[in-house]
Amino acid sequence: MLNDILKAIPIGFGLSFMIGPVFFMLLQTSIIKGARAAIAFDLGVIFGDIFFILVAYFGSQQLLEEIKDDPRLYFFGGAVLFSYGLISYIQKKKEKENNIESVDKKAISKKSTYGKLFIKGFFLNFINIGVLGFWLLILIGIGPQLDFDSKRIFNFFAVIILSYFITDLGKIFLAKQLQKKLTPKVILKIKHAVAIIIMICGILLLIKGFIPNKDLGIE
């Protein structure tokens, strides 16, 4: 049992620092909207991971192998991700420079309800089909080591999710320390930067749909 836990903790810790749209959105939410909002967003992300873990565990391995490499899913996820980033960028651009200084930070922090942030976190994680591939590979790799024992597998993934969430809490509260130093102008720049990063992630997903894994040198 202890050996299983020691294997799971580094995976959860490393997963928390995987660079992608969720990583940057979590930091942005923590800095701009506060720790509680970021936790709501992060819980949505985690529920997305739990959904994919359940699909990987209960689904047919052969079917999942076909799904995770289906280029149409990468096209869909990439297009949605790019569109989301583009719309966010355009919306922020519409905010006039001469109105920036009148922006109320408290109004910004309360703009989105916790429920909407939860859904946003789940949505951003859900449209990235690579997350399903990640959990499938973890399951295939660790299953034999856990003797395909359902209890051990449950405990293993529970520890991964828990260590992932605890690490995210650390990131959230560290990022929140920057909140007092932000001006409305800086807040807009952060939103623009995150929107651009999300668009880039969408483009990368689209490229992944066009180029097979073998041509990218990915096993």
C-alpha positions as CSV (number, residue, x, y, z in Angstrom):
1,M,0.0,0.0,0.0
2,L,2.7,2.5,1.0
3,N,4.7,1.6,-2.2
4,D,1.6,2.4,-4.3
5,I,1.2,5.8,-2.6
6,L,4.9,6.6,-3.1
7,K,4.5,5.9,-6.8
8,A,1.3,8.0,-7.1
9,I,2.4,11.2,-5.3
10,P,5.1,12.2,-7.9
11,I,2.6,11.7,-10.7
12,G,0.1,14.0,-9.0
13,F,2.8,16.6,-8.3
14,G,4.1,16.5,-11.9
15,L,0.6,16.7,-13.3
16,S,0.0,19.9,-11.5
17,F,2.9,21.6,-13.3
18,M,2.0,20.4,-16.8
19,I,2.0,23.5,-19.0
20,G,-1.3,24.0,-20.8
21,P,-4.4,26.2,-20.9
22,V,-5.6,24.8,-17.5
23,F,-2.3,25.7,-15.8
24,F,-2.5,29.4,-17.0
25,M,-6.2,29.8,-16.4
26,L,-5.8,28.5,-12.8
27,L,-3.1,31.1,-12.1
28,Q,-5.1,33.9,-13.8
29,T,-8.2,33.0,-11.8
30,S,-6.3,32.9,-8.5
31,I,-4.6,36.3,-9.2
32,I,-7.6,38.1,-10.5
33,K,-10.6,36.5,-8.8
34,G,-9.1,35.1,-5.6
35,A,-8.4,31.8,-4.0
36,R,-12.0,30.6,-3.6
37,A,-12.7,31.2,-7.3
38,A,-9.5,29.4,-8.3
39,I,-10.5,26.4,-6.1
40,A,-13.9,26.2,-7.8
41,F,-12.2,26.3,-11.2
42,D,-9.7,23.6,-10.1
43,L,-12.4,21.3,-8.8
44,G,-14.0,21.5,-12.2
45,V,-10.7,20.4,-13.8
46,I,-10.4,17.6,-11.3
47,F,-13.9,16.3,-12.0
48,G,-12.8,16.3,-15.7
49,D,-9.9,14.1,-14.8
50,I,-12.1,11.8,-12.7
51,F,-14.4,11.5,-15.7
52,F,-11.6,10.5,-18.0
53,I,-10.2,8.0,-15.4
54,L,-13.5,6.3,-15.2
55,V,-13.8,6.2,-19.0
56,A,-10.3,4.7,-19.2
57,Y,-11.0,2.2,-16.5
58,F,-14.5,1.0,-17.5
59,G,-14.2,1.4,-21.3
60,S,-12.9,-1.0,-23.8
61,Q,-9.1,-0.7,-24.2
62,Q,-9.2,-1.3,-27.9
63,L,-12.0,1.3,-28.4
64,L,-10.1,3.8,-26.2
65,E,-6.9,3.3,-28.2
66,E,-8.8,4.2,-31.4
67,I,-10.5,7.2,-29.8
68,K,-7.4,8.8,-28.4
69,D,-5.7,8.9,-31.8
70,D,-8.7,9.9,-33.8
71,P,-7.7,13.1,-35.6
72,R,-11.3,14.4,-35.7
73,L,-11.3,14.7,-31.9
74,Y,-8.1,16.7,-32.0
75,F,-9.7,18.9,-34.7
76,F,-12.8,19.5,-32.6
77,G,-10.9,20.1,-29.3
78,G,-8.3,22.4,-31.1
79,A,-11.0,24.4,-32.8
80,V,-13.1,24.9,-29.7
81,L,-10.0,25.8,-27.6
82,F,-8.8,28.3,-30.3
83,S,-12.2,29.8,-30.6
84,Y,-12.5,30.2,-26.8
85,G,-9.2,32.0,-26.6
86,L,-9.9,34.2,-29.6
87,I,-13.3,35.3,-28.2
88,S,-11.7,36.0,-24.8
89,Y,-9.0,38.1,-26.5
90,I,-11.5,40.1,-28.6
91,Q,-13.7,40.7,-25.6
92,K,-10.8,42.1,-23.6
93,K,-9.6,44.2,-26.5
94,K,-13.0,46.0,-26.5
95,E,-12.3,47.4,-23.0
96,K,-11.2,50.9,-23.8
97,E,-7.8,52.1,-22.4
98,N,-9.4,55.2,-21.0
99,N,-11.8,53.1,-19.0
100,I,-9.2,50.8,-17.5
101,E,-8.5,52.9,-14.5
102,S,-12.1,52.9,-13.5
103,V,-12.3,49.1,-13.3
104,D,-13.3,47.9,-9.9
105,K,-11.2,44.9,-8.8
106,K,-13.9,43.6,-6.5
107,A,-16.5,43.7,-9.3
108,I,-14.0,41.7,-11.5
109,S,-13.5,39.1,-8.8
110,K,-17.3,38.6,-8.4
111,K,-18.1,38.6,-12.1
112,S,-18.2,34.8,-12.5
113,T,-20.0,32.6,-10.0
114,Y,-18.3,29.6,-8.5
115,G,-20.6,27.4,-10.5
116,K,-19.6,29.0,-13.8
117,L,-15.9,28.7,-12.9
118,F,-16.4,25.0,-12.0
119,I,-18.0,24.4,-15.4
120,K,-15.2,26.4,-17.2
121,G,-12.6,24.2,-15.5
122,F,-14.4,21.0,-16.5
123,F,-14.9,22.3,-20.0
124,L,-11.2,23.2,-20.6
125,N,-10.1,19.8,-19.4
126,F,-12.8,17.9,-21.2
127,I,-12.1,19.3,-24.7
128,N,-8.5,18.2,-24.5
129,I,-8.6,14.6,-25.7
130,G,-4.9,14.2,-24.8
131,V,-6.0,14.0,-21.1
132,L,-7.9,10.8,-21.9
133,G,-4.7,9.4,-23.6
134,F,-2.7,10.4,-20.5
135,W,-4.9,8.6,-18.0
136,L,-5.2,5.6,-20.3
137,L,-1.4,5.3,-20.5
138,I,-1.1,5.6,-16.8
139,L,-3.8,2.9,-16.3
140,I,-2.1,0.5,-18.8
141,G,1.3,1.1,-17.4
142,I,0.4,0.8,-13.7
143,G,-2.4,-1.9,-14.0
144,P,-0.1,-4.9,-14.1
145,Q,2.0,-3.5,-11.2
146,L,-1.2,-3.3,-9.1
147,D,-2.3,-6.8,-10.2
148,F,-5.4,-5.1,-11.7
149,D,-6.8,-5.1,-8.2
150,S,-9.7,-2.6,-8.2
151,K,-9.1,-1.4,-4.7
152,R,-5.4,-0.8,-5.3
153,I,-6.2,1.0,-8.5
154,F,-8.8,3.2,-6.8
155,N,-6.4,4.1,-4.0
156,F,-3.6,4.8,-6.5
157,F,-5.6,7.2,-8.6
158,A,-7.2,8.8,-5.5
159,V,-3.7,9.6,-4.2
160,I,-2.7,11.1,-7.6
161,I,-5.8,13.3,-7.6
162,L,-5.3,14.3,-4.0
163,S,-1.6,15.2,-4.4
164,Y,-2.5,17.1,-7.6
165,F,-5.2,19.1,-5.8
166,I,-2.9,19.9,-2.8
167,T,-0.1,21.1,-5.1
168,D,-2.7,23.2,-7.0
169,L,-3.7,24.8,-3.6
170,G,-0.1,25.8,-3.1
171,K,0.0,27.4,-6.5
172,I,-3.3,29.2,-5.9
173,F,-2.3,30.7,-2.6
174,L,1.1,31.7,-3.9
175,A,-0.4,33.4,-6.9
176,K,-3.0,35.2,-4.7
177,Q,-0.2,37.0,-3.0
178,L,0.3,39.0,-6.3
179,Q,-3.3,40.2,-6.2
180,K,-2.6,43.3,-4.0
181,K,0.1,44.5,-6.4
182,L,-2.1,44.4,-9.5
183,T,-3.5,47.4,-11.3
184,P,-6.6,47.1,-13.6
185,K,-4.2,47.7,-16.6
186,V,-2.0,44.8,-15.5
187,I,-5.1,42.6,-15.1
188,L,-6.1,43.2,-18.7
189,K,-2.6,42.3,-19.9
190,I,-2.7,39.0,-17.9
191,K,-6.1,38.2,-19.5
192,H,-4.7,39.0,-23.0
193,A,-1.7,36.8,-22.4
194,V,-3.8,33.8,-21.2
195,A,-6.2,34.2,-24.1
196,I,-3.2,34.1,-26.5
197,I,-1.8,31.0,-24.7
198,I,-5.1,29.2,-25.0
199,M,-5.2,30.0,-28.8
200,I,-1.7,28.6,-29.1
201,C,-2.8,25.4,-27.3
202,G,-5.7,25.1,-29.7
203,I,-3.4,25.4,-32.7
204,L,-1.1,22.7,-31.3
205,L,-4.1,20.4,-30.9
206,L,-5.2,21.1,-34.5
207,I,-1.6,20.3,-35.7
208,K,-1.7,17.1,-33.6
209,G,-4.8,16.0,-35.6
210,F,-2.9,16.5,-38.9
211,I,0.4,14.8,-38.0
212,P,0.4,11.2,-36.8
213,N,2.2,10.3,-33.6
214,K,4.8,8.3,-35.4
215,D,5.8,11.4,-37.5
216,L,6.1,13.5,-34.3
217,G,8.3,10.8,-32.7
218,I,5.7,10.3,-29.9
219,E,5.2,6.8,-28.5
